[in-house]
Amino acid sequence: MHLERLIAILEIIAVSGRAISVSDIQKATALPKPTVYRLCSALADHQLIDSDEENSRYVIGERLIRIALLGKSDVDVRRVAAPILAKSAIKFGETVYLSRYRNGGIDIIHVETPNDPTRGHIYPGLGPLPQNCMASAFVMAAFAEDPFRQEILNNVINPYKEARNNAKGAAPLDLDPVRVAGFAHIEQATEFGATSISAPISIGTLGATFAIGVVGPNDRLLEDTTQKIGKELIKISSQMGGAIQLCNVSEV
């Protein structure tokens, strides 16, 4: 079957651990060489494999890697992320959350709160990204690939800006300052508003499809504190990205 042959070629390339030639694939599959050329060409056209043009050797393509990484379940991601988030919540004394790009929008998939019962905190909840955590939308848009960026702008950021006519200061007019800083922060312009700070989490060769964020009251997250937390989140996001990329498939 045509599909089985395509899958067989993908498996051979994946397990080889190196770029391999059409001759290598032909020997492993026992398919006629013209057939291997045709199948490899079809896979390359859809970016499921990539070729070295000089030597005509193939490796697993960016699109297939993207599919695999985007397929990480929330259960798997939460399992590896929870300890890092919990440690960060204790360190910062504020709520720390993990958000994820999904179906054109952004969801919060895990939240950890500080362990000090005498200190109030903001709980953003799970599900669609709330306005008091909007820094994650800006930072994910700044570091996402183009198709994802446009969806985040259209579905999350633009509606937020339209609803925030009394915005004060912190909502970026463009994404370049966010890219330069490596993190975003948004201050709600209300009497009891919240400040959110967020850094992108890039998985493998993908842009930012996850983000780690901190949310707390404006009167605690002042400028100096915000800058310090933002720089710390950049370091933590690198650790988080590695953990998510290596997490295993959930046990059923």
C-alpha angles and dihedrals in degrees: 000000000000094000092049090054091051091049091048091054092048091051092049092051092045096053095042093078091212142055109287134195132237088254090057091050092046092053092049095047101032088221120142111271094239088055091051091050091050094047093046090049091052092049091047092049088059093043092243088125130022126213136214099229094206097054101019092234123150136221131175109287132241093248094056091047088051092052092050095047095045088051094068106124122235089241092059094044094048091050094059096033100050098075092048092047093046092051090048093050090055092046095050098034089226138095114282122198141180120224130191137199109243133167095339094315141069127254131190105231102177138020132190122189131202117273095227107105092194094059120078119226141183118250111201096188129221126289131039113023109265123221093254089063098044093126087082091060092052095047094046091049090049093054103028126105115265100263092047092044093056093049091051091049094048099040105032116013102040094049088048092052092047091053092047102066092148092054114156122206108301108075105096115239088209136007100242095090089051091053091049094049095041092225140054132225129191126191119203111229097222133106093254096026130154133230119219126196123189141177126197124251112210117196116209111307093342124104119242111313092155133040135192116218144182123209128188143138119300094238092061100038098062124164099275093046092046092053093048093049092046092055091047091050090056089059093044092048091060090054091046093051092055092048094050093047092053099041115123130237112274118264112240 
